[in-house]
Amino acid sequence: MASPARVPPKGVFVPSPTFFQPPPADGSPAAVDVAAQVAHSVFLARAGITGIVLLGSTGEAIHLTRDERVALVAGVREGVGAGYPLMAGVLTSGGLADTLEWLADVAAAGADWGLVLAPGYFGTAASQSSLASWYARVADASPIPILVYNYPGVTNQVLVLPETYPTLAAHPNIVGCKMSHGNVSHHVQVSLDPAIDHDRFRVYSGFGQQLGPIVLFGAAGVIDGMAAFFPKTVVRLMALALALAAADDSTAASGSAAEIRRLQFVVSRAEEFVVRYGLIGIKEAVFRVTGIGAFDTGRLPIVGKLPDGEWDKARGLFLSEIEKTEASL
C-alpha cells in the first residue's frame, strides 16, 4: 500500500524571484545566478520562512530553459538541506506531456511538491469538470504531490470555483491550492468546506493582504512575494494568526488580537508596493533590503529598475512601518 502523500506545512512560503547575473555586453540573455538564488533561500530559511516556491510566476519560470529550471531547484535543495520544504511551480500551457515532464524534472532535482498552474490557453472554454479531470490526470502520473495553482490573471481568467475543490481535494496526490486572486470568499469557503479533509488539503493565498482574515477562518497560510524581502514580519503575523485561530477562549488571545491587527495593517500597507511595482519592484526591493543579487538585470520583457527617485518615494509611502517592525524582530 502506498504511503499517504506528504502535505505541505502551514505557514509562510515565499515565491522567490529568479536571480540573474549581469547581462552580457553582446546582448545575449543574462545567465541564471544559482549562487545568489541559494543565498537568498538560506536568508529566508534563517528568517523563519516555512518554505520556498521556485519557478513560479514571480520566479519567471517561463523565461527559463529546462536545464536552468533543474539547476535552480537542485542548487537550492543542496543549499537549504534535505528536510526544508521546497515547492516548484509548473507553468505550462496545459499540455499533459509537458506538465508531467516538468514535474519529473523538478522532482528529480529535489522539489517536494509541484504547484501546477491551471490550464489556461483556451480560457473559460474549459468546464469545471474538465479542469478537475485534467488535474486528476496530472496527479495520477506525477512523481510528487501537487497543488492547484489558480491565477486567473495569467490563464485567460480561468477560475477554479469553490464547488470544484472537494473533487480535487479527494485525490490522494492533490494536497492543496494557491489562490492568486482577491476573492476572499473563495478562500474562506474552501478552507471551511466540511467536504474537504483539511489535514491533507492546504489552502494558501497569494496575497499577504489576506493573511489574517483567511487564516482565522482555516486557511493554511500564504505564498507571499513581499516576504521575500521582509520575511520576519510576515512570519510573526502568521504565527499570531494561527495561535488565535486555534484558541478556544478568545479572551485568552485578546493581546495577540491587538498585535495581529497592527501587523496586518503594516503588512497590507507594504503589499501596496508589490501591487504598484510588480516583479521589477520585488527584485529591486530584495536587492536593496538584503544586498543579494542585482536588481537591474533579468530577461525581456521583465527587465529594468524603478525610475530615479521612485524607491525613496515608495519606501516612505509603503515600507517605513514594516522596516521598523522587521528590525525589531
One Martini backbone bead per residue (centre of mass of N, CA, C, O) as a GRO file, in nm:
protein
  329
    1MET     BB    1   0.095   0.036   0.024
    2ALA     BB    2   0.075   0.354  -0.016
    3SER     BB    3   0.182   0.634   0.096
    4PRO     BB    4   0.102   0.922   0.195
    5ALA     BB    5   0.094   1.226   0.100
    6ARG     BB    6   0.267   1.498   0.133
    7VAL     BB    7   0.206   1.776   0.337
    8PRO     BB    8   0.208   2.093   0.362
    9PRO     BB    9   0.277   2.336   0.565
   10LYS     BB   10   0.204   2.567   0.765
   11GLY     BB   11   0.245   2.910   0.641
   12VAL     BB   12   0.530   3.073   0.494
   13PHE     BB   13   0.575   3.130   0.162
   14VAL     BB   14   0.815   3.194  -0.103
   15PRO     BB   15   0.817   3.353  -0.417
   16SER     BB   16   1.090   3.344  -0.584
   17PRO     BB   17   1.304   3.512  -0.740
   18THR     BB   18   1.504   3.522  -1.012
   19PHE     BB   19   1.845   3.512  -1.054
   20PHE     BB   20   2.073   3.731  -1.225
   21GLN     BB   21   2.315   3.814  -1.412
   22PRO     BB   22   2.478   4.020  -1.571
   23PRO     BB   23   2.462   4.140  -1.872
   24PRO     BB   24   2.584   4.099  -2.162
   25ALA     BB   25   2.732   4.295  -2.408
   26ASP     BB   26   2.592   4.126  -2.661
   27GLY     BB   27   2.272   4.074  -2.560
   28SER     BB   28   2.248   3.831  -2.421
   29PRO     BB   29   2.126   3.640  -2.197
   30ALA     BB   30   2.105   3.620  -1.880
   31ALA     BB   31   2.230   3.445  -1.632
   32VAL     BB   32   2.188   3.234  -1.394
   33ASP     BB   33   2.203   3.278  -1.025
   34VAL     BB   34   2.251   3.032  -0.809
   35ALA     BB   35   2.402   3.156  -0.568
   36ALA     BB   36   2.188   3.375  -0.507
   37GLN     BB   37   1.952   3.183  -0.469
   38VAL     BB   38   2.069   3.039  -0.225
   39ALA     BB   39   2.118   3.283  -0.041
   40HIS     BB   40   1.819   3.365  -0.025
   41SER     BB   41   1.709   3.099   0.088
   42VAL     BB   42   1.873   3.103   0.350
   43PHE     BB   43   1.767   3.370   0.454
   44LEU     BB   44   1.471   3.273   0.480
   45ALA     BB   45   1.511   3.031   0.666
   46ARG     BB   46   1.643   3.201   0.901
   47ALA     BB   47   1.368   3.388   0.923
   48GLY     BB   48   1.121   3.149   0.922
   49ILE     BB   49   1.050   3.031   0.668
   50THR     BB   50   0.880   2.753   0.572
   51GLY     BB   51   0.907   2.802   0.247
   52ILE     BB   52   0.977   2.743  -0.106
   53VAL     BB   53   0.914   2.898  -0.429
   54LEU     BB   54   0.989   2.788  -0.738
   55LEU     BB   55   0.900   2.869  -1.063
   56GLY     BB   56   0.714   3.094  -1.073
   57SER     BB   57   0.599   3.389  -1.157
   58THR     BB   58   0.818   3.542  -0.995
   59GLY     BB   59   1.039   3.327  -1.127
   60GLU     BB   60   1.020   3.322  -1.443
   61ALA     BB   61   0.983   3.033  -1.577
   62ILE     BB   62   0.920   3.114  -1.883
   63HIS     BB   63   1.241   3.220  -1.913
   64LEU     BB   64   1.332   2.924  -1.886
   65THR     BB   65   1.504   2.654  -1.906
   66ARG     BB   66   1.519   2.336  -1.829
   67ASP     BB   67   1.808   2.339  -1.709
   68GLU     BB   68   1.763   2.587  -1.525
   69ARG     BB   69   1.545   2.473  -1.348
   70VAL     BB   70   1.708   2.239  -1.236
   71ALA     BB   71   1.946   2.402  -1.117
   72LEU     BB   72   1.784   2.562  -0.910
   73VAL     BB   73   1.663   2.333  -0.745
   74ALA     BB   74   1.927   2.183  -0.680
   75GLY     BB   75   2.075   2.419  -0.544
   76VAL     BB   76   1.869   2.475  -0.318
   77ARG     BB   77   1.857   2.199  -0.194
   78GLU     BB   78   2.153   2.198  -0.107
   79GLY     BB   79   2.143   2.465   0.065
   80VAL     BB   80   1.886   2.381   0.269
   81GLY     BB   81   1.831   2.088   0.252
   82ALA     BB   82   1.637   1.801   0.281
   83GLY     BB   83   1.392   1.915   0.490
   84TYR     BB   84   1.315   2.157   0.329
   85PRO     BB   85   1.058   2.321   0.199
   86LEU     BB   86   0.988   2.250  -0.160
   87MET     BB   87   0.858   2.433  -0.429
   88ALA     BB   88   0.730   2.394  -0.772
   89GLY     BB   89   0.661   2.533  -1.048
   90VAL     BB   90   0.400   2.470  -1.315
   91LEU     BB   91   0.428   2.635  -1.643
   92THR     BB   92   0.190   2.560  -1.860
   93SER     BB   93  -0.055   2.534  -2.124
   94GLY     BB   94  -0.169   2.208  -2.064
   95GLY     BB   95   0.010   1.991  -2.139
   96LEU     BB   96   0.055   1.684  -2.019
   97ALA     BB   97   0.345   1.610  -2.100
   98ASP     BB   98   0.480   1.874  -2.009
   99THR     BB   99   0.390   1.865  -1.714
  100LEU     BB  100   0.524   1.588  -1.643
  101GLU     BB  101   0.810   1.664  -1.718
  102TRP     BB  102   0.841   1.892  -1.515
  103LEU     BB  103   0.785   1.720  -1.263
  104ALA     BB  104   1.017   1.521  -1.300
  105ASP     BB  105   1.244   1.727  -1.285
  106VAL     BB  106   1.186   1.854  -0.998
  107ALA     BB  107   1.192   1.593  -0.843
  108ALA     BB  108   1.489   1.512  -0.913
  109ALA     BB  109   1.600   1.797  -0.787
  110GLY     BB  110   1.405   1.824  -0.492
  111ALA     BB  111   1.110   1.852  -0.493
  112ASP     BB  112   0.807   1.810  -0.305
  113TRP     BB  113   0.631   2.003  -0.496
  114GLY     BB  114   0.369   2.089  -0.727
  115LEU     BB  115   0.272   2.400  -0.882
  116VAL     BB  116  -0.015   2.387  -1.082
  117LEU     BB  117  -0.119   2.539  -1.345
  118ALA     BB  118  -0.382   2.627  -1.492
  119PRO     BB  119  -0.537   2.566  -1.781
  120GLY     BB  120  -0.543   2.866  -2.024
  121TYR     BB  121  -0.552   2.884  -2.335
  122PHE     BB  122  -0.890   2.848  -2.351
  123GLY     BB  123  -0.996   2.930  -2.097
  124THR     BB  124  -1.345   2.925  -2.032
  125ALA     BB  125  -1.395   2.660  -2.206
  126ALA     BB  126  -1.338   2.523  -1.949
  127SER     BB  127  -1.465   2.319  -1.738
  128GLN     BB  128  -1.481   2.209  -1.422
  129SER     BB  129  -1.465   1.906  -1.491
  130SER     BB  130  -1.215   1.933  -1.676
  131LEU     BB  131  -1.022   2.042  -1.465
  132ALA     BB  132  -1.043   1.802  -1.271
  133SER     BB  133  -0.947   1.590  -1.478
  134TRP     BB  134  -0.671   1.710  -1.537
  135TYR     BB  135  -0.559   1.699  -1.248
  136ALA     BB  136  -0.592   1.394  -1.216
  137ARG     BB  137  -0.395   1.314  -1.439
  138VAL     BB  138  -0.152   1.448  -1.317
  139ALA     BB  139  -0.160   1.313  -1.034
  140ASP     BB  140  -0.139   1.017  -1.123
  141ALA     BB  141   0.170   1.075  -1.264
  142SER     BB  142   0.303   1.210  -1.038
  143PRO     BB  143   0.596   1.194  -0.830
  144ILE     BB  144   0.449   1.433  -0.685
  145PRO     BB  145   0.282   1.633  -0.518
  146ILE     BB  146   0.002   1.856  -0.568
  147LEU     BB  147  -0.098   2.188  -0.659
  148VAL     BB  148  -0.327   2.431  -0.708
  149TYR     BB  149  -0.294   2.696  -0.958
  150ASN     BB  150  -0.484   3.001  -0.925
  151TYR     BB  151  -0.432   3.243  -1.202
  152PRO     BB  152  -0.625   3.436  -1.391
  153GLY     BB  153  -0.418   3.659  -1.504
  154VAL     BB  154  -0.252   3.401  -1.676
  155THR     BB  155  -0.541   3.218  -1.771
  156ASN     BB  156  -0.785   3.356  -1.904
  157GLN     BB  157  -0.975   3.351  -1.638
  158VAL     BB  158  -0.936   3.102  -1.482
  159LEU     BB  159  -1.173   2.953  -1.243
  160VAL     BB  160  -1.173   2.790  -0.952
  161LEU     BB  161  -1.431   2.669  -0.788
  162PRO     BB  162  -1.541   2.582  -0.481
  163GLU     BB  163  -1.709   2.320  -0.585
  164THR     BB  164  -1.435   2.175  -0.700
  165TYR     BB  165  -1.244   2.109  -0.453
  166PRO     BB  166  -1.349   1.838  -0.338
  167THR     BB  167  -1.256   1.674  -0.582
  168LEU     BB  168  -0.957   1.745  -0.567
  169ALA     BB  169  -0.910   1.669  -0.256
  170ALA     BB  170  -0.970   1.352  -0.301
  171HIS     BB  171  -0.702   1.331  -0.412
  172PRO     BB  172  -0.407   1.181  -0.298
  173ASN     BB  173  -0.210   1.396  -0.491
  174ILE     BB  174  -0.383   1.642  -0.373
  175VAL     BB  175  -0.267   1.904  -0.122
  176GLY     BB  176  -0.362   2.182  -0.267
  177CYS     BB  177  -0.366   2.555  -0.282
  178LYS     BB  178  -0.340   2.851  -0.493
  179MET     BB  179  -0.477   3.180  -0.457
  180SER     BB  180  -0.443   3.438  -0.719
  181HIS     BB  181  -0.684   3.609  -0.569
  182GLY     BB  182  -0.935   3.839  -0.417
  183ASN     BB  183  -1.136   3.606  -0.319
  184VAL     BB  184  -1.217   3.550  -0.001
  185SER     BB  185  -1.459   3.363  -0.018
  186HIS     BB  186  -1.310   3.127  -0.150
  187HIS     BB  187  -1.111   3.075   0.074
  188VAL     BB  188  -1.321   3.021   0.299
  189GLN     BB  189  -1.486   2.797   0.173
  190VAL     BB  190  -1.251   2.593   0.139
  191SER     BB  191  -1.144   2.604   0.440
  192LEU     BB  192  -1.458   2.510   0.555
  193ASP     BB  193  -1.522   2.264   0.405
  194PRO     BB  194  -1.661   1.957   0.509
  195ALA     BB  195  -1.568   1.791   0.236
  196ILE     BB  196  -1.280   1.857   0.350
  197ASP     BB  197  -0.955   1.752   0.427
  198HIS     BB  198  -0.748   1.971   0.610
  199ASP     BB  199  -0.500   1.773   0.673
  200ARG     BB  200  -0.462   1.720   0.327
  201PHE     BB  201  -0.565   2.029   0.251
  202ARG     BB  202  -0.424   2.327   0.138
  203VAL     BB  203  -0.470   2.683   0.189
  204TYR     BB  204  -0.347   2.943  -0.024
  205SER     BB  205  -0.233   3.264  -0.057
  206GLY     BB  206  -0.096   3.531  -0.273
  207PHE     BB  207  -0.180   3.733  -0.019
  208GLY     BB  208  -0.093   3.915   0.261
  209GLN     BB  209  -0.357   4.086   0.293
  210GLN     BB  210  -0.516   3.794   0.375
  211LEU     BB  211  -0.404   3.642   0.617
  212GLY     BB  212  -0.570   3.689   0.871
  213PRO     BB  213  -0.860   3.623   0.769
  214ILE     BB  214  -0.802   3.330   0.651
  215VAL     BB  215  -0.669   3.191   0.898
  216LEU     BB  216  -0.912   3.233   1.095
  217PHE     BB  217  -1.071   3.043   0.853
  218GLY     BB  218  -0.843   2.785   0.788
  219ALA     BB  219  -0.604   2.860   0.653
  220ALA     BB  220  -0.253   2.784   0.597
  221GLY     BB  221  -0.167   3.052   0.421
  222VAL     BB  222   0.115   3.187   0.235
  223ILE     BB  223   0.232   3.310  -0.096
  224ASP     BB  224   0.466   3.574  -0.053
  225GLY     BB  225   0.650   3.828  -0.201
  226MET     BB  226   0.720   4.031   0.036
  227ALA     BB  227   0.876   3.806   0.207
  228ALA     BB  228   1.149   3.832   0.041
  229PHE     BB  229   1.226   4.117   0.228
  230PHE     BB  230   1.001   4.078   0.488
  231PRO     BB  231   0.976   3.802   0.671
  232LYS     BB  232   0.932   3.838   0.985
  233THR     BB  233   0.656   3.981   0.984
  234VAL     BB  234   0.494   3.756   0.845
  235VAL     BB  235   0.562   3.533   1.046
  236ARG     BB  236   0.436   3.669   1.292
  237LEU     BB  237   0.150   3.693   1.186
  238MET     BB  238   0.109   3.391   1.141
  239ALA     BB  239   0.148   3.292   1.432
  240LEU     BB  240  -0.086   3.457   1.554
  241ALA     BB  241  -0.315   3.351   1.375
  242LEU     BB  242  -0.289   3.053   1.452
  243ALA     BB  243  -0.331   3.092   1.756
  244LEU     BB  244  -0.612   3.224   1.739
  245ALA     BB  245  -0.753   2.996   1.575
  246ALA     BB  246  -0.690   2.779   1.820
  247ALA     BB  247  -0.854   2.931   2.020
  248ASP     BB  248  -1.116   2.886   2.248
  249ASP     BB  249  -1.041   3.155   2.407
  250SER     BB  250  -1.053   3.477   2.312
  251THR     BB  251  -0.949   3.625   2.571
  252ALA     BB  252  -0.662   3.485   2.573
  253ALA     BB  253  -0.605   3.648   2.274
  254SER     BB  254  -0.629   3.965   2.288
  255GLY     BB  255  -0.336   4.057   2.257
  256SER     BB  256  -0.290   3.923   1.981
  257ALA     BB  257  -0.512   4.073   1.827
  258ALA     BB  258  -0.378   4.350   1.837
  259GLU     BB  259  -0.120   4.266   1.683
  260ILE     BB  260  -0.255   4.165   1.430
  261ARG     BB  261  -0.377   4.432   1.342
  262ARG     BB  262  -0.112   4.581   1.315
  263LEU     BB  263   0.035   4.384   1.119
  264GLN     BB  264  -0.176   4.385   0.893
  265PHE     BB  265  -0.135   4.678   0.823
  266VAL     BB  266   0.165   4.669   0.759
  267VAL     BB  267   0.145   4.456   0.535
  268SER     BB  268  -0.069   4.588   0.354
  269ARG     BB  269   0.093   4.841   0.296
  270ALA     BB  270   0.344   4.695   0.171
  271GLU     BB  271   0.185   4.549  -0.062
  272GLU     BB  272   0.154   4.806  -0.240
  273PHE     BB  273   0.428   4.780  -0.371
  274VAL     BB  274   0.368   4.524  -0.534
  275VAL     BB  275   0.121   4.628  -0.686
  276ARG     BB  276   0.272   4.872  -0.827
  277TYR     BB  277   0.574   4.718  -0.916
  278GLY     BB  278   0.609   4.429  -0.903
  279LEU     BB  279   0.868   4.241  -1.007
  280ILE     BB  280   1.072   4.471  -1.025
  281GLY     BB  281   1.026   4.563  -0.733
  282ILE     BB  282   1.105   4.304  -0.589
  283LYS     BB  283   1.397   4.285  -0.693
  284GLU     BB  284   1.487   4.557  -0.577
  285ALA     BB  285   1.414   4.506  -0.280
  286VAL     BB  286   1.592   4.264  -0.230
  287PHE     BB  287   1.856   4.413  -0.280
  288ARG     BB  288   1.823   4.659  -0.083
  289VAL     BB  289   1.769   4.482   0.180
  290THR     BB  290   1.987   4.222   0.136
  291GLY     BB  291   2.217   4.233  -0.111
  292ILE     BB  292   2.102   4.032  -0.320
  293GLY     BB  293   2.215   4.052  -0.613
  294ALA     BB  294   2.029   4.205  -0.890
  295PHE     BB  295   1.795   4.457  -1.026
  296ASP     BB  296   1.913   4.523  -1.346
  297THR     BB  297   1.813   4.232  -1.430
  298GLY     BB  298   1.729   3.987  -1.691
  299ARG     BB  299   1.434   3.918  -1.893
  300LEU     BB  300   1.263   3.955  -2.149
  301PRO     BB  301   1.041   4.205  -2.045
  302ILE     BB  302   1.170   4.179  -1.735
  303VAL     BB  303   1.324   4.477  -1.710
  304GLY     BB  304   1.495   4.680  -1.486
  305LYS     BB  305   1.384   4.974  -1.302
  306LEU     BB  306   1.323   5.209  -1.109
  307PRO     BB  307   1.276   5.513  -1.105
  308ASP     BB  308   1.408   5.786  -1.020
  309GLY     BB  309   1.319   5.811  -0.675
  310GLU     BB  310   1.107   5.577  -0.621
  311TRP     BB  311   1.213   5.427  -0.379
  312ASP     BB  312   1.193   5.657  -0.170
  313LYS     BB  313   0.895   5.704  -0.208
  314ALA     BB  314   0.795   5.414  -0.146
  315ARG     BB  315   0.920   5.386   0.131
  316GLY     BB  316   0.750   5.613   0.263
  317LEU     BB  317   0.462   5.502   0.188
  318PHE     BB  318   0.500   5.158   0.250
  319LEU     BB  319   0.788   5.074   0.436
  320SER     BB  320   0.846   5.210   0.714
  321GLU     BB  321   0.696   5.020   0.916
  322ILE     BB  322   0.825   4.744   0.834
  323GLU     BB  323   1.114   4.816   0.894
  324LYS     BB  324   1.074   4.849   1.200
  325THR     BB  325   0.957   4.572   1.258
  326GLU     BB  326   1.185   4.397   1.144
  327ALA     BB  327   1.410   4.513   1.339
  328SER     BB  328   1.252   4.400   1.608
  329LEU     BB  329   1.276   4.067   1.533
   0.00000   0.00000   0.00000
